[in-house]
Amino acid sequence: MIVVGAGQAGQQICDSLRKGGYDGHLMLLGDEPCLPYQRPPLSKKFLTGGLEAERLLLRPASWYEQQRIDVHLDTRVERIDRAACRLRLASGEALTYSGLALATGTRVRPVTVPGADAAGIHYVRSLADGQSLAAALSGARRVAVIGGGFIGLEVAAIAREQGREVVLIEALERLMARAVAPQVSAFYAALHRAHGVEVLLGTGVDAIRSAQGEHTLVTSSGAEYTVDLIVAGIGVVPNSELAEQAGLECRNGIVVDDCARTSDPLIVAAGDCTWHMNGFLKREIRLESVQNAVDQAKAAAASLLGQSAVYCQVPWFWSDQYDVKLQIAGIGMPHDQAVVRGDAASHAFSVFYFRAGTLVGVDSLNKPAEHMAARKLLAQGTPLSAAQAGDLGVDLMQVARGA
Ligand SMILES: Cc1cc2nc3c(=O)[nH]c(=O)nc-3n(C[C@H](O)[C@H](O)[C@H](O)COP(=O)(O)OP(=O)(O)OC[C@H]3O[C@@H](n4cnc5c(N)ncnc54)[C@H](O)[C@@H]3O)c2cc1C
């Protein structure tokens, strides 16, 4: 069997195939030069220089040897010939498969305004990106971050903690708008401003002029900001071209069912690259999270082994900014009611999202116990009213336990 994409999902598929009893030849092909690693620290602690690259590895090299996984790094798969069950590599080599898993992830969406190329904008997707940004940050005085999503905000927080001047430019009217309620966006705007970040909302970047190591960003309001480092986090694009060329169904990612099966019975897909039927949400979605990559990979491995393990887990995600840990359970967007539990001023509160009276997601800020209770409530489908959610006298874990 062959797994394409040596990332979070690819490593998990290999692990689950072996744990599931697959004893045959197993190949893991990845186009990066390193073994599968964790990406989340790349926009967080790794940028401070306080974390060795080796610490990011999901498993040491010895694990792949013990598991008899034939790992090929710096190896890009260029084509799938489904009729012949054959892969063509960039090197020209061909490999045949009896079962194939695609775990190709995503790539960053580039900034395309005039001057963006010359500005040498930093992005954060790969270990190489993280290393080059960490080095650039250490010598930067003034930093512009384009994009007020999770990655942009995490980078802004680190840069600010390092004492750099930071301007953050977000085109929408609020931060993390795709993922959280206005209350949470407002909290984060205030948090970053309190730490000295200049947060510009509803503001685009129209052009960038670069000269002698300095970059001037011209915003949609006509203002100009001169910085010595630009970082962008404006979203990602699924790596689905390989699947598209092979004639597999694709729609904002590789289309898979709730067992991670593509439209070809010999091919599964998992992780950020999939547009999938989500067993928990009961709708199609593309998710970008470690939880999704890991849990969907387990379903994908089961399908390759001829079993059908429906992927049906509560989505969860986290983000670290300054001393605030945001933990998200479920999918709160869209919702028709958002209930704040606790006091935002204390930097420890949760927002419970309801759709037609049903709890659909919870954001917890510095509230790990509420996050765990929320995951349990959501997983069990335990009814919770908006009144209960907002009442600090109600012990949510007890509700989840049915006590
Ligand atoms: C900076 C950053 C911070 C993040 N923070 C969080 C967080 O706090 N919490 C959270 O839950 N998630 C976070 N994520 C998201 C999380 O890392 C991803 O959801 C997860 O890595 C997805 O795993 P994957 O295996 O689908 O894709 P990836 O880990 O991206 O792996 C895909 C691999 O496939 C390779 N590949 C692609 N095409 C080919 C090809 N044709 N041939 C060979 N190889 C190929 C790619 O180069 C890549 O190595 C973060 C991501 C980033 C980038």
The ligand as an SDF file (V2000), in Angstrom:
LIG
                    3D

 53 58  0  0  0  0  0  0  0  0999 V2000
    1.3070   27.1820   11.2750 C   0  0  0  0  0  0  0  0  0  0  0  0
    0.1840   26.2320   11.5360 C   0  0  0  0  0  0  0  0  0  0  0  0
   -0.4430   26.2190   12.7800 C   0  0  0  0  0  0  0  0  0  0  0  0
   -1.4850   25.3260   13.0340 C   0  0  0  0  0  0  0  0  0  0  0  0
   -2.0690   25.3230   14.2660 N   0  0  0  0  0  0  0  0  0  0  0  0
   -3.0180   24.4020   14.5540 C   0  0  0  0  0  0  0  0  0  0  0  0
   -3.5810   24.3010   15.8510 C   0  0  0  0  0  0  0  0  0  0  0  0
   -3.2460   25.0730   16.7490 O   0  0  0  0  0  0  0  0  0  0  0  0
   -4.5030   23.3200   16.0740 N   0  0  0  0  0  0  0  0  0  0  0  0
   -4.9000   22.4460   15.1020 C   0  0  0  0  0  0  0  0  0  0  0  0
   -5.7390   21.5690   15.3440 O   0  0  0  0  0  0  0  0  0  0  0  0
   -4.3810   22.5340   13.8440 N   0  0  0  0  0  0  0  0  0  0  0  0
   -3.4630   23.4720   13.5640 C   0  0  0  0  0  0  0  0  0  0  0  0
   -2.9290   23.5470   12.3030 N   0  0  0  0  0  0  0  0  0  0  0  0
   -3.4630   22.6600   11.2430 C   0  0  0  0  0  0  0  0  0  0  0  0
   -2.8300   21.2950   11.2650 C   0  0  0  0  0  0  0  0  0  0  0  0
   -1.4360   21.3810   11.3230 O   0  0  0  0  0  0  0  0  0  0  0  0
   -3.2840   20.5730    9.9770 C   0  0  0  0  0  0  0  0  0  0  0  0
   -4.6890   20.4440   10.0570 O   0  0  0  0  0  0  0  0  0  0  0  0
   -2.6380   19.2160    9.8110 C   0  0  0  0  0  0  0  0  0  0  0  0
   -1.2500   19.3370    9.6700 O   0  0  0  0  0  0  0  0  0  0  0  0
   -3.2230   18.5260    8.5890 C   0  0  0  0  0  0  0  0  0  0  0  0
   -2.5450   17.3440    8.3570 O   0  0  0  0  0  0  0  0  0  0  0  0
   -2.4990   16.7230    6.8890 P   0  0  0  0  0  0  0  0  0  0  0  0
   -1.7530   15.4380    7.0160 O   0  0  0  0  0  0  0  0  0  0  0  0
   -3.8440   16.7370    6.2970 O   0  0  0  0  0  0  0  0  0  0  0  0
   -1.6430   17.7450    6.0280 O   0  0  0  0  0  0  0  0  0  0  0  0
   -0.1250   18.1810    6.2080 P   0  0  0  0  0  0  0  0  0  0  0  0
    0.3140   18.0530    7.6230 O   0  0  0  0  0  0  0  0  0  0  0  0
   -0.0420   19.5020    5.5480 O   0  0  0  0  0  0  0  0  0  0  0  0
    0.6820   17.0950    5.3390 O   0  0  0  0  0  0  0  0  0  0  0  0
    0.5400   16.9740    3.9500 C   0  0  0  0  0  0  0  0  0  0  0  0
    1.8760   16.6030    3.3660 C   0  0  0  0  0  0  0  0  0  0  0  0
    1.7130   16.1310    2.0370 O   0  0  0  0  0  0  0  0  0  0  0  0
    2.7540   16.6480    1.2310 C   0  0  0  0  0  0  0  0  0  0  0  0
    2.3600   16.5530   -0.1800 N   0  0  0  0  0  0  0  0  0  0  0  0
    1.4200   17.2840   -0.8280 C   0  0  0  0  0  0  0  0  0  0  0  0
    1.3350   16.9140   -2.1300 N   0  0  0  0  0  0  0  0  0  0  0  0
    2.2380   15.9130   -2.3080 C   0  0  0  0  0  0  0  0  0  0  0  0
    2.6110   15.1230   -3.4340 C   0  0  0  0  0  0  0  0  0  0  0  0
    2.0310   15.2760   -4.6150 N   0  0  0  0  0  0  0  0  0  0  0  0
    3.5930   14.2000   -3.2780 N   0  0  0  0  0  0  0  0  0  0  0  0
    4.1810   14.0200   -2.0690 C   0  0  0  0  0  0  0  0  0  0  0  0
    3.8540   14.7420   -0.9670 N   0  0  0  0  0  0  0  0  0  0  0  0
    2.8880   15.6750   -1.0830 C   0  0  0  0  0  0  0  0  0  0  0  0
    2.8930   18.0620    1.7750 C   0  0  0  0  0  0  0  0  0  0  0  0
    4.0830   18.6810    1.3890 O   0  0  0  0  0  0  0  0  0  0  0  0
    2.8330   17.7910    3.2690 C   0  0  0  0  0  0  0  0  0  0  0  0
    4.0920   17.4320    3.7770 O   0  0  0  0  0  0  0  0  0  0  0  0
   -1.9030   24.4350   12.0090 C   0  0  0  0  0  0  0  0  0  0  0  0
   -1.2890   24.4670   10.7520 C   0  0  0  0  0  0  0  0  0  0  0  0
   -0.2590   25.3520   10.5170 C   0  0  0  0  0  0  0  0  0  0  0  0
    0.3940   25.3760    9.1630 C   0  0  0  0  0  0  0  0  0  0  0  0
  1  2  1  0
  2  3  1  0
  2 52  2  0
  3  4  2  0
  4  5  1  0
  4 50  1  0
  5  6  2  0
  6  7  1  0
  6 13  1  0
  7  8  2  0
  7  9  1  0
  9 10  1  0
 10 11  2  0
 10 12  1  0
 12 13  2  0
 13 14  1  0
 14 15  1  0
 14 50  1  0
 15 16  1  0
 16 17  1  0
 16 18  1  0
 18 19  1  0
 18 20  1  0
 20 21  1  0
 20 22  1  0
 22 23  1  0
 23 24  1  0
 24 25  2  0
 24 26  1  0
 24 27  1  0
 27 28  1  0
 28 29  2  0
 28 30  1  0
 28 31  1  0
 31 32  1  0
 32 33  1  0
 33 34  1  0
 33 48  1  0
 34 35  1  0
 35 36  1  0
 35 46  1  0
 36 37  1  0
 36 45  1  0
 37 38  2  0
 38 39  1  0
 39 40  1  0
 39 45  2  0
 40 41  1  0
 40 42  2  0
 42 43  1  0
 43 44  2  0
 44 45  1  0
 46 47  1  0
 46 48  1  0
 48 49  1  0
 50 51  2  0
 51 52  1  0
 52 53  1  0
M  END
$$$$
